[in-house]
Amino acid sequence: MTGAHDFAAQKAETYATFARIRDEAGTLPDTARIDYAFLPGDTPDWDAVLAALAEQGFDCARVEPGPDDGPDGPWLEASLTDQPLSASAVWLGEEMATRTALPFGFRPDGWGFLI
């Protein structure tokens, strides 16, 4: 990936997004599975990134787009189960996954959670 990644902007966006979701939902559960999405660059190393993230405790998968996902290619999903559901917990996992994925040719593309 070219250029330096702006972790401060990524963190600010994560905290703002989490606050919006919390405000809209009213009540959130204490724990959830948190999913982090990453898009491959020009020369991604799928096997290496999957292994590196799995070593850190993430459940990982290469996700192929379905018919409703549009024309984009596959993406990487890295998940952590039974995580505290807070902005800081989302950010800690996101930062760890991003720092791991960037050197292998992947860029972050958001997160979500399942309750």
Secondary structure as GFF3:
##gff-version 3
##sequence-region A 1 115
A	DSSP	alpha_helix	7	25	.	.	.	ID=ss1
A	DSSP	beta_strand	31	40	.	.	.	ID=ss2
A	DSSP	alpha_helix	46	55	.	.	.	ID=ss3
A	DSSP	beta_strand	59	63	.	.	.	ID=ss4
A	DSSP	beta_strand	75	84	.	.	.	ID=ss5
A	DSSP	alpha_helix	87	101	.	.	.	ID=ss6
A	DSSP	three_ten_helix	102	104	.	.	.	ID=ss7
A	DSSP	beta_strand	106	114	.	.	.	ID=ss8
###
